């Protein structure tokens, strides 16, 4: 249970840090913020890689591969589309 | 320093870069760099993970990465800016599904090894699967509604809330028994787990179908938050802090955007989730507009009003984006500016179909971001503004919001009626999502320029040039 408690500490503190940082993002950037957040939630690719690395049989392996593909869509698609949008934001 | 130590430090480095990257989104000038920093953080995390693990069989990993990169890259390049809500919606779903699959794959692995697992891991697997699956199926319903594949009207049926509550209770029981099976190290948690996943899929669908199309900005913001929470839960499953931190950041971001959207629509989160509002259900006072006369103006007349103003504020609404008229709008604004007129844009938080959507659409039309002002920044300026040009917006400029009797009472609006004159470009006098009449259209200083936003805007470009 100790490891889990440390995890909860990390989670709570990261949420507070996120709140501080994100509250100050101006409304102009809310769409890129959301698509960028999409990309960051693709971090589950790390989980998918860790699990997939350990297995070499049937179902678990393919579920892992599917998880990798879906997370990778988020990562690549999310960062690229956010970049495409932010490139258009220009000052006078 | 051994390899696993170096990998842990890389994860810490990634986590820090994610926070700094998000911090740079606080200004449009640094935002692009911030996003690239976050992408670098992701690359570091992926490379560190690949180096750290003894990969038994790389086939599935390589195929997964290649397919994901190809599909994600194609989607990012092809998507129209008007379709951003759909893209974000479907990405939320993929993120949720990936986290749920991580939990499922880990469960399968534990099941095949047959080890007893601590309670903590059982809880994490169940939570990760639950949040991830609900996010997945809910996001696909939201995507269908945005895309028009499923009716945008709220879909309701008797005992809907009772059914949802029943499903939730069932999930608690099933989740509890999965944890129990883990505790004793029993094999064959699979059947229970499959039923659990199926029920979670159904719950995700049932939670989103009663929500109307107009409320989708709230829903995709909330699902965005869930996709982050699912990633955090997956972090607990594999004991990885970088997942917990990144997921928490996304969870916080989605929740903040959800609350901003709720406030802009004057609704509580509970009201959005259970209110089944946003379709034609509100048959509220259509108003007796028989005795009221709206003054109509032709493009030439509107151009005259605009050309002889000193300050103009443009209020774009979703009608503008639907008609794809943002480029023509910019031409009108450019022309006015060449005459030395001060032109600004007032953006209501729900002007587009997701938070900040209208700003992206205008940025695409090369409107500089320092001319875009949000509600709080510009509302005090309207009484000093000569002309307001409202394009395809309705509820967000309805002064009825200040009338305590109205169904939209208290909704934050742009007080355009305070300007010296108002031009409203709109197809007809029809009502907006709230289904109520807009007194602004009948005011003495308001002129209605009827027509499709793109055609009317083209006429206006020509007339302003000649004026």
Interface residues (C-beta under 8 A of the other chain):
Chain A: X1 X3 X4 X7 X10 X11 X12 X14 X15 X16 X17 X18 X19 X21 X22 X23 X24 X25 X26 X27 X28 X29 X30 X31 X32 X33 X34 X35 X36 X37 X38 X39 X40 X41 X42 X43 X44 X45 X46 X47 X48 X49 X50 X51 X52 X53 X54 X55 X56 X57 X59 X60 X61 X62 X63 X64 X65 X66 X67 X68 X69 X70 X71 X72 X73 X74 X75 X76 X77 X78 X79 X80 X81 X82 X83 X84 X85 X86 X87 X88 X89 X90 X91 X92
Chain B: X15 X18 X19 X21 X22 X23 X25 X26 X27 X28 X29 X31 X32 X34 X35 X36 X38 X39 X42 X45 X46 X49 X50 X53 X54 X55 X56 X57 X59 X60 X61 X63 X64 X65 X67 X68 X69 X71 X72 X73 X75 X76 X77 X79 X81 X84 X87 X88 X91 X92 X94 X95 X97 X98 X99 X101 X102 X104 X105 X106 X108 X109 X112 X118 X119 X120 X123 X124 X220 X221 X224 X227 X228 X230 X231 X232 X234 X235 X236 X237 X238 X239 X240 X241 X242 X243 X244 X245 X246 X247 X248 X249 X250 X251 X252 X253 X254 X256 X257 X260 X347 X349 X352 X354 X355 X356 X357 X359 X360 X363 X364 X366 X368 X369 X370 X371 X372 X374
